[in-house]
Amino acid sequence: MAADVAEEMLRRVDGSMGDSILTLYRSAVTVGADWEPGLANVSAPSLVLWGTLDPACLVSDGAWAR
């Protein structure tokens, strides 16, 4: 991402938003099992960015590797 875009995003994240994001991310211990059933119901065009080295939800764990 371009530096100017990152700086703009950073200006829009306050403490409350940061806490909310971190709480959600840290609560996602079993992301695939918890969230995958609901993802099947998404009907709007969507984009999922999935880091292949994300330790919270590894591609190789089989949870989302379908």
Residue frames as qw, qx, qy, qz and C-alpha x, y, z in Angstrom:
[[0.000, 0.892, 0.452, 0.000, 0.00, 0.00, 0.00],
 [0.362, 0.626, -0.039, 0.689, 1.23, 3.45, -0.78],
 [0.359, -0.104, -0.512, 0.773, 2.61, 5.47, 2.12],
 [0.215, -0.135, 0.018, -0.967, 0.03, 8.25, 1.71],
 [0.676, -0.284, -0.492, -0.470, -2.82, 5.73, 1.86],
 [0.648, -0.213, -0.641, 0.352, -1.35, 4.10, 4.98],
 [0.166, 0.008, -0.342, 0.925, -0.98, 7.50, 6.63],
 [0.446, -0.226, -0.199, -0.843, -4.61, 8.36, 5.86],
 [0.732, -0.283, -0.600, -0.153, -5.77, 5.04, 7.32],
 [0.510, -0.111, -0.575, 0.630, -3.70, 5.61, 10.44],
 [0.085, -0.144, 0.154, -0.974, -5.30, 9.04, 10.96],
 [0.615, -0.241, -0.302, -0.687, -8.73, 7.37, 11.01],
 [0.733, -0.211, -0.638, 0.101, -7.94, 4.68, 13.58],
 [0.284, -0.689, 0.310, -0.591, -8.54, 5.83, 17.14],
 [0.113, -0.336, 0.853, -0.382, -7.97, 3.93, 20.38],
 [0.689, 0.106, 0.476, -0.536, -11.49, 2.52, 20.49],
 [0.804, 0.473, -0.206, -0.294, -11.28, 1.20, 16.95],
 [0.344, 0.539, -0.757, 0.134, -7.85, -0.29, 17.56],
 [0.349, -0.209, 0.784, -0.469, -9.05, -2.02, 20.73],
 [0.796, 0.253, 0.249, -0.491, -12.09, -3.40, 18.89],
 [0.706, 0.535, -0.437, -0.156, -9.99, -4.79, 16.05],
 [0.163, 0.457, -0.830, 0.276, -7.46, -6.35, 18.40],
 [0.546, -0.083, 0.640, -0.534, -10.20, -7.86, 20.59],
 [0.852, 0.357, 0.029, -0.382, -11.85, -9.41, 17.54],
 [0.577, 0.568, -0.587, 0.001, -8.56, -10.70, 16.11],
 [0.009, -0.396, 0.832, -0.388, -7.42, -12.16, 19.42],
 [0.665, 0.004, 0.509, -0.547, -10.79, -13.83, 20.01],
 [0.794, 0.425, -0.234, -0.365, -10.56, -15.67, 16.72],
 [0.442, -0.467, 0.766, -0.005, -8.88, -18.80, 18.08],
 [0.475, 0.161, 0.847, 0.179, -10.76, -21.13, 15.75],
 [0.227, 0.427, -0.178, -0.857, -11.43, -18.78, 12.85],
 [0.262, 0.067, -0.804, -0.529, -12.36, -21.44, 10.31],
 [0.183, -0.345, -0.915, 0.104, -14.77, -23.30, 12.57],
 [0.003, -0.543, -0.486, 0.685, -16.33, -20.10, 13.92],
 [0.205, 0.576, -0.083, -0.787, -16.64, -17.99, 10.79],
 [0.034, -0.127, 0.822, 0.554, -16.72, -20.34, 7.79],
 [0.152, 0.490, 0.858, -0.018, -20.41, -21.34, 8.12],
 [0.124, 0.801, 0.296, -0.506, -21.46, -17.69, 7.96],
 [0.062, -0.502, 0.493, 0.708, -19.23, -17.01, 4.98],
 [0.209, 0.215, 0.892, 0.337, -21.29, -19.45, 2.93],
 [0.124, 0.756, 0.624, -0.156, -24.21, -16.99, 3.26],
 [0.106, -0.586, 0.137, 0.792, -22.37, -13.96, 1.85],
 [0.574, 0.584, 0.562, 0.116, -24.19, -12.96, -1.31],
 [0.172, 0.961, -0.067, -0.204, -22.52, -9.62, -2.08],
 [0.730, 0.538, -0.254, 0.337, -19.38, -9.44, -4.21],
 [0.615, -0.770, 0.163, 0.047, -16.49, -9.76, -1.78],
 [0.564, 0.604, -0.486, 0.282, -12.73, -9.83, -1.58],
 [0.813, -0.577, 0.062, 0.043, -10.87, -11.83, 1.05],
 [0.349, 0.730, -0.535, 0.244, -7.19, -11.09, 1.60],
 [0.921, -0.384, 0.050, -0.046, -5.60, -14.07, 3.28],
 [0.046, 0.788, -0.612, 0.044, -1.97, -13.98, 4.25],
 [0.884, 0.122, -0.448, -0.063, -0.53, -17.42, 3.57],
 [0.509, 0.179, -0.631, 0.557, 1.82, -17.00, 6.53],
 [0.425, -0.541, 0.107, -0.717, -0.81, -15.66, 8.96],
 [0.166, 0.149, -0.912, 0.344, -0.25, -17.66, 12.17],
 [0.457, 0.067, 0.480, -0.746, -3.87, -17.14, 13.24],
 [0.807, 0.362, 0.322, -0.339, -5.30, -19.04, 10.29],
 [0.234, -0.448, 0.739, 0.446, -2.79, -21.06, 8.34],
 [0.633, 0.346, -0.397, -0.568, -3.64, -22.22, 4.86],
 [0.422, 0.237, -0.875, -0.021, -2.29, -25.65, 5.70],
 [0.266, -0.083, 0.754, -0.595, -4.55, -26.16, 8.75],
 [0.036, -0.253, -0.923, -0.287, -7.37, -27.27, 6.47],
 [0.118, 0.519, 0.588, -0.609, -9.95, -24.99, 8.10],
 [0.396, 0.722, 0.079, -0.562, -10.38, -22.86, 4.99],
 [0.023, -0.439, 0.747, 0.499, -8.35, -24.79, 2.48],
 [0.603, 0.356, 0.690, -0.183, -11.26, -26.00, 0.38]]
